[in-house]
Amino acid sequence: MKNRLSALRSDRGWSQHTLAEALGVSRQTVISIEKGRFDPSLPLAFRIAETFECAIEDVFSPSPDTSHD
């Protein structure tokens, strides 16, 4: 899954630590999500979207190589 978390965070001028505190997760979790090493749970994905006042689809999108055959 691809995400725009880093760009959204940067647009707000937030550090990874600031976002982590707002979401109630560790800074390492934010780093892992931004680098695509960790896909958040659905409740966390909703919290992220709510924090940035946008839809989940505005933050996360399927990777182009993901096949649903």
C-alpha positions in Angstrom: 0.0 0.0 0.0 1.3 3.5 -0.9 0.6 6.5 1.3 1.0 10.2 1.4 1.5 10.4 5.1 4.9 12.1 4.9 3.7 14.7 2.4 0.6 15.5 4.5 2.6 15.8 7.6 5.2 18.0 6.0 2.4 20.3 4.5 1.3 20.9 8.1 4.9 21.5 9.3 4.5 18.6 11.8 7.4 16.5 13.0 7.0 12.7 13.1 6.9 13.0 16.9 4.0 15.6 16.8 2.0 13.3 14.5 2.7 10.3 16.6 1.4 12.1 19.7 -1.7 13.2 17.9 -2.4 9.6 16.8 -1.5 8.0 20.1 1.3 5.9 18.6 5.0 5.8 18.7 7.3 7.8 16.4 8.6 4.5 15.1 5.1 3.6 14.0 4.8 6.8 12.0 8.2 6.2 10.5 7.3 2.6 9.5 4.0 3.7 7.9 5.7 6.5 6.0 8.3 4.1 4.6 5.7 1.6 3.7 7.1 -1.1 6.0 3.9 -1.2 8.1 0.2 -0.9 7.0 -1.9 0.6 9.8 -4.9 -1.1 11.2 -8.2 0.2 10.0 -9.0 2.1 13.2 -5.6 3.8 12.9 -6.1 4.6 9.2 -9.4 6.3 10.2 -7.6 8.3 12.9 -4.9 9.4 10.4 -7.5 10.5 7.9 -9.5 12.3 10.6 -6.3 14.0 11.9 -5.7 15.4 8.4 -9.4 16.1 7.8 -9.6 14.0 4.7 -10.8 10.6 3.4 -8.7 7.5 3.9 -8.4 7.3 0.1 -6.6 10.7 0.2 -3.9 9.2 2.4 -3.7 5.5 1.3 -3.9 3.8 -2.0 -3.2 0.3 -3.2 0.2 -0.4 -4.7 0.0 -0.6 -8.5 1.5 -4.1 -8.4 -1.2 -5.4 -6.1 -3.3 -8.1 -7.9 -6.8 -9.1 -7.0 -7.3 -12.0 -9.4 
